[in-house]
Every structure is written in C-alpha cells, then in structure tokens.
Amino acid sequence: MRRFRPWLLALCSASALAAPAEPVVVMTSYPEEVMSRFEDAFSQAHPQWRVQILWRQGYDALPWLRQPEQGGVDVYWAPSPGNFERLAAEHAWQPLGVDLRGLPARIGATPLRDAQARYQATELAGYGFASNPQRLRELGVATPKDWLELLDPRLREHIALPDPARVGYAPVLLDIVLQAYGWERGWALWSELAGRARLVSRGGSLVSDEVASGRSALGLSIDFFVASAISNGQPVRFTYPRHGGLNPAHIAISAGAKHPDGARAFVRFVLSDAGQQLLADPEIRKLPVRPEVYRSLPAHYPNPFRGAQRGDFAYRNSSAERLALVTSLFVQWPGQPHERLNALWQRIHAGEAAGHDLSAVRACLNQPPLSASAAEAPALLALFATRPSAGMGNVPASEQEPLGQQEIAWQFYSAQRQAEAQRLLEAMGL
C-alpha cells in the first residue's frame, strides 16, 4: 500500500493555483474608471478568468466585429443599441444562455432585450435637463419639467444645446421631441429653441461644464455626464422631463467567441445583483436594469421603473437611419446658419412683445422641408443607411450623390424661408 505524501498534495495544489487564468476579451466604450472596477470585481468572483479590455467607440466597434472571427472579441458591452440590432440581423451573436429572471423585457416603450435573448440591457441612461440652480434663481425661472418650458423668454441665450452633428447623444434628443409632440409641432419647437440657445459642438461633457460654470443656466444632456459633474461637487442638477427617453447599454456574446464559458460568466456577473449594485456605485452612477436593486439604493436615487409607471418614458428608440435623417435635417434647416436664425427669432420675439401678430413669420421658420410621411419613406432612409456614421463603412462618392443632393435641397429651402421671414419683418418695420 502506498504511503500518503502530504508534500505531493501541496505541490499539486500550488501548481493548480499557479495555472494562468483564461482570458475573456471584452469590447466596450465604457471609460477605464468603470471597466477597472468591473475587471477587479469579476476576477475576485471568478479567478479562473482574466478580462482583457478592447476599447472601441460605437462607430469603430461595428467594422471590428464584422472582421473574420469577429476580431477575437468574446463579449461586446456598450450603449450602442443600433450596433446590437444590426449585428443580430447578421447572426453575429449567440444566445446569452444565462438566467434572465428578475430582469424585465422592457421599460416603458423601450425593449431591454431582443426576442431571441441574444443581447440584454445592463443599464440605462436618461435624457433630460442639466441645470444650475443659482443661475435659474437669478433669472427668476423655476426648473423646467418638460420641453415646452424651455421656450420661456427669460431663458433666451441661457440654454446650451448640443450640436446633433457633433455630439453623439444629441440626435436622440431631437427624436424624443418629434415623437412626443408630433413631426410638425416638434420641429417648430426645435426651430425656436435653436434660435434661443447656444450650440455646443464639442464633447458630451461640455454641456455639463457650460452649466456648472454658469455660462448657461440650463443644458440638454444625458444623465451620466451630469452625475459625474455632481460627484465632483459641481453646482449642477439633472431633471428627467415628463416626455423623456432612455438609452440602454446592452451586452452580447459573439457567435464565434473563443472563450464562451468565460464570456457567459462575465455576462452573468454584470447582470447579477453584485454587478448591478456596482453599476449604481456613487463613482459610476448608472441606472441598473434589475428593479430589485433599487430597494437598497438611497431614496433620492433615480428609479426609471417608477417613472415608467407614470408614463414618463413613452419614447420608442428609433433606427440609426431615422436618427441620421433627423440630424441631417436639423443641420441643413434650423441649424443653417445658426447665427441668422438666432437673429430672426430675436426680432420675432421683440415684435410679439410689442403686440404684433407674427404668425406668418413664424410659419416661415417652423415648417420643415418634408412631411412626416416623406421622412418615413424607405428609399430616403436607405440613403442614410449608406452613411459611415450609420455604421456602413466607407461609401463611394457616386452612392452618396443622391443624399448630398437631398441635403442641398434642404439648405436651399432653409435659405428661402429665412429670406422670406426677413422680408416680412422688414415690411412691418421690425
């Protein structure tokens, strides 16, 4: 009979402990301060796996994941709903294969997973108003609770409006208003608001900086930029408007994942109570998608599920092509040129304050160059699907020519209508 050798067992155990952890390649656009927290927490819970981060923004992620073997990515985790939808149509994801109990399939009008459970929302970001309480008090304006309140004349030149062509989250802001108030009334609001506001054309956090500094009393933003400013002690607050919208961040496992077990373990961790609690950490401050987590959060912590019960999030996330269309329309029409539009609206407001009926002048600036039904035409949307910003890669100039012609027509329409508005004002001596 062989004698038991304790040293041999100890040697085997040490060898097992020294075995290198298997990698899990996670592509994401989240900042390092977020991912380092998840990397550490996941490695403690699953020491047999080691997360490797591949940082890519949404416009870079799509072509990468279309490479052979999906560029070696096991997990894609990002707030880019359009990417997940397109890649699902291309069979780029495998079923998640994790327990989704306790995770609602939708919130308000926003689905939180696709019908085949190939990708699942992990957290939510809400659109709304960043405000500087001190500056609003100086202006004598209460904190706005919805979009029409932004047209308060006291807020003229005190609103920071992110340029939809340059700030990634801004196109959804356009679309929220168009859905909430209808195509024509929504564009009328955007035309007048653009004529009152200051365009901010660089970076998502710059709106928060504008408001925190007091250069603007209010700005249109997304909650996590403002949450970051608040955590840094800046004098800014965030309000979710009555007509609001949510942008979900999703997670998926690539169809060709080389480490599917590790990928599944990472997805399971992010969706677990521990992962969802980490998303709500004061240094990260996201909106978890597991409703049960909110019971353990402070009473003042925003709860989108409570807001959804009130009907606050009726916005239905639109396709990337629709968002590209409304962005282009804003740029070519009320945003072209912004300085001239601003001057025209200033004259309109002054004339109305003096008692003039300027409804005809308003009509020149409020009527969009195409109808709601025309904006839904598949042929027009297909033109925007060819844009690199719509994730379709580089497109030959010959294929972009029809779209360029369409945009030039919108610019010409804008110039004509602004010229007519100016003619009418001058005819009235205004």
N, C-alpha and C positions, 0 to 999 in steps of 0.2 A: 504493500500500500504506500502510495506516495505521500511524503510529508507536506503539510501546508506551508507555503513560503510567504509570509506577510509582505516581504520586500518586493516579491513579484507582483502582488496585487497593487501595491503602492506605485510601482513602476508603470503598470498598465493604466492606472487612474491618472497619473501625471501625464502620460502620453496622450490620453483622451482629452485632458484639459488643454493640452498644448496644441491640439488639432486646430488648424486655421478655420475661422468662420467662413461660411459660404457667402458670396456676395449676392445682393439684391439691387439691381440697377433701377433707380427711381428718377424719372424725368419730371421736372417741376419748374414752375416760375416763382414759387414762394421764395422770399428772401432767406438769406443764410441764418438770420437770427431765429426764424421759425423752424427751418429744417434741422438745425443743430439740436434743438430741443427734442424733436421727434427722433432724430438719429440716436441720441443718448437714451431716451426712454425706451425705444424699441430694442436696442442692444441689451439693455438690462432685462427686459422681459423675454428676449429671445437671443441669448448669447451665441447660438449656433449660426446666426445670420448677421451679416455686416452690410449696412446700407451704403451704396455708392450713389452720390447725387450727380445728376446731369442737369445743369440749369439751362433752360431754353424758354424764351418768351413764346406766346401763342403763335406768332407768325413764323417763328423758326421751328417750332415743335412739329408742325404738320409735315413739312417736307422731310424732316428727320425720321419721323415714324413711318413714312412711306418708302424708306430705303429697304433693301433686302434684309430679312431677319429683323426688320423694324429698328435697325441701328443698335441692336443689342439691348434694347430697353425692356425691362420686366414689368414695370408699373409706370403709368402716366397719371400724375396728380396735379391738377391745375384748374383755375377759374376761367376756363375757355370752353363754354358749352358747345359752340359751333364745331370745334375740333373733335369732340367726342361723338357728335352726331354724324359728321362726315366720315370719320374713320369706322364707325359702326356700320355705315352703309357699305363700306369697302371690306367688311369682315375682318377688321384689324384687331378686334377684341375677342377674348374667350369669356365664357360665363364666369362671373366672380366666384361662385361656388362657396360663398360664406353665408352665415346665418344673418338674415336681414330683419329678424323680428325686433320690434320696437322702433323701427325706422319707417316713418310714413312714406307712402309712394308719391305724395305731392304735398305742397303747402300753397294755399290759395289757388291760383291758376298755374303755378309753376310745378312741373313734374320733377321729382327728385331722383328718378332712375328711368332707364328705358324699359320697354315692355319685356325684353328678354333678360333683364338684370345683368347686362354686360358692363354697365357703368352705374355708379351710385354717387349721389351728392354726399359730401362730407361736411360741408359748412356753407353758410350763406353770407352774402354781403348785401346790404340795403342801400338804396339810392335816396338822397334827400338833401337837406339844407344844413350847411355849416354856418354858424352864426357867432358873432362877437357880441355878447350881452351888453357890454358897456357902450359900444357904438350904436346898437339899436336903441338903447335908452336915450342917448344924446340926440338921436333922430326922432324920438317920440314914437317909435314903431314897436308894436308887440311882435314877438317871434312868430313868423308866418307858419301856418299849419297846413297850407296847401298852395298849389301853383298860382292860382289867380291872385292871391295876396301879394305875390312878387311884383305886381303892377302898381303897387302903392306909389304915388308920385314922390313920396319922401325917400324912397329907395333908389331913385334915379342916380346913376353913376356910382352906386354903392354896392352893386352886385357883381361878383366875379363869376363869369360864365366860361366854363372850359370849352375850348375850340374842339368840336367833334372830329375835325380832320386831323388833330394832333394829340388829343388826349384819349386814351384807349377806352375809358368807361363812358365817355360823353355821348356816343350815339344812342345808348340805351335811354339816357335822359330825354333825348328828343322823342324817342318812340313811346316812352311812358305817357307823355303828354298827348301825343297823337292818338293813342288808344283810349285815354281817359276822357278826352273832350271831343273826339272825332277829328277827321282829317282837316277840314277847313277851319274849324274853330281852334284846333290845336296849332296849326300853322300861323293863324292870326296872333295867338299868344306868343309864339316864338319870334315872329317878326317884331312885335312891340318890345318884347323882353330883350332881344338882341339890340334894339335901338336904345335901350336904357342901360345896358350892362357894359362891363369891361371884359373883353375877350382875354382869356388866359390860354396861352398856346404852348406851354412847356410843362410837362410832367404832371402826374396825378396829385402829388402832394402840394403843388404850388398854390392851389386854391385854398387849402388849409392855411398855408403860410400867409396868403393875402389877407385872410380873415383874422387870423391870430395877431397879425401885426397892426390891424386896424385900418389898413389901406382900403379894405372893403368891409362892410358891415355884415354881408351875407355872401355865401358862395354855394354853388351846386356841386355836390361831391358824392363820394361813396363812403360808407361809414368807417371802414378800417383806416383810411387816411386820417380822418378826424380823430379816431380812437388813439392813434399814435401821437397826435398832437396833444390830446388830453393827458395821456400818460406821461408826457414830457412837461406837464404843468402849464401848457399854453392856454390863454383865455378864450377858448372856443367850445362851442356846444354843437350837438347834432340833433336834428329833428327828422323823423320819418314822416313824410307828408301823408295826408289822407289817401291820395292816389299815389301809391308807391309801387316799387318793383324790387325784385330780388334777383341777384346773380349767383347761381350755385357753382361751387367748385366740385368737380367730380373726380372719381378715381376709377381706374380700369387696369386690367391685366392684359398685356399684349398677347395676341394669338400665338406668337412664336416665342414666348418667354422661355429663356433657358433655365430659369430658376422658379418654376411655377409654385412650388411649395413655399419658398421664401416670400414670393410675391403675395401669395394668399395670406401668409402670416402677417405681412405688413398691412394689407388692406383690412384684415380682421382687427389689427391693433388700432388703426386710425378710426374705425367705426365703433370701437368698444367704448365703454364708459370712461376708461382711463384716457384714451385718445381724444374723446370728445371733451372731457374735462380740461385736457391740455390746450385744446383749441380756445377754450374760454379763459385761459390764464390771463391775468392783467397785462402781461407783456406781449400777448398775441391778440387777445380780444376779438375772436371771431364769433359767429353765431352758429352753434352746433345744430346738427340735424336730428339729434336724438332728444325728443321732448323731455324725457325723464331727467336729463342733466340739469335743466333749468330749475328744478326743485332745490338744488344745492347751491345755486348761484344767488348773489345778493338781489334784494327786491328791486333795485333800480336797474338791474342788467336787462337790456332789451330782449324781449321774448317774441320772435316773429310769429310763433304759433298762436299766441294770444292776439296779435294784430290781425292774423289771417282770419280768426274767428269773427272779428269786427268787419271783415271785408276790405282790409287795407291793402291787400296785395292781389288785386284782380289782374294785374299786368301779366300777359302771356308772352314769354320770351320769343322774340322773332328770329327768323333765319339771318345768317350773316349777310345774305344778299339784300334782304329788306333793310338791314341796318346800314349797309353800304349805300343803298339808294337814298335813304333819308339824310345821311351825312352829306352826300354829294349835293342834294337839293338845298340843304342849308348853306353850304359853302358857295354855291353858284347863285343863290337867290337872296335871302336876308343877310347873308354874310358877305355880300359882294357889291360894292365895298362897304365895310362896316362903318367907316367914318361918315360917309354920305348918308347912310341910313340913320345913324345917330343924330345927325343934324336935322334931317327931315322930321323925325319923331319929336325932337325938341321944339320945332316950330309948330307941329300939330298940338302938342300939349299946351304950349303957350297960347295958341289961338283958341283952343277949347276953354282954357281958364278965363279967357276974355269974353266968352259967351258965343263963339262962332260954332256953327254946325259944320264939322269937317268929316262927315261920314263918307263923302265921295273921295276925299283924300285918303282916308283910312283904307278904303276899298282898294286903292291902287297898291298899297303896301301889304295888304293882308291876304290877297287872293293868290294861292300858289299856282305855279305854271302848269300843273297837271292835276287831274282829279284823283280821288281815292281809287276808283276802279282802274284807271290807267296805271297807277302805281303798283297794282297787283298783277299786271299783265306778265305772263310767264316769259315772253320774249324780252321785255325790258329787264326783268330780274336776272335773266340768263346773261345779259351783258355785264351785270355787276358780279356775277359768279366768276368771270374771267379776270377780275382784278387780283393782283398779287395780295392785296390786303384781305381778300376773301379766301385766301389760302390755296390758290390755284397755280402758284408759281409764276414764272416769267411768261408773258404773253406777247406774241408778235404784234408789232405796231398795226399791221393790217387788220388784226382781230379787234384791236382797241378802237379803231377809227369810228365805228358807229356810236360807241359810247362817248367818245370825245365830241362828236357832232351833236349828240343829245345835250351834253353839258354846255356847249357853246350856245345852243338854243336857249337854255335856261338863263345863262348870263345875259343874253340879248333881251330876253323877257324882263329880267330884273332891271336892266338899264332903261328900258322903255317905260316901265311902271314908275320907276323913281323920277324919271324926267316928267312924266305926266303929273305926278304928285307935286313936284316943284312948280310946274306951270300953273296948277290950280291954286297953290298957295300964293304965288305972285299975283295972280288975277284978283285975289281977295286982299291984296296988300299986306300979306303976312310973311 
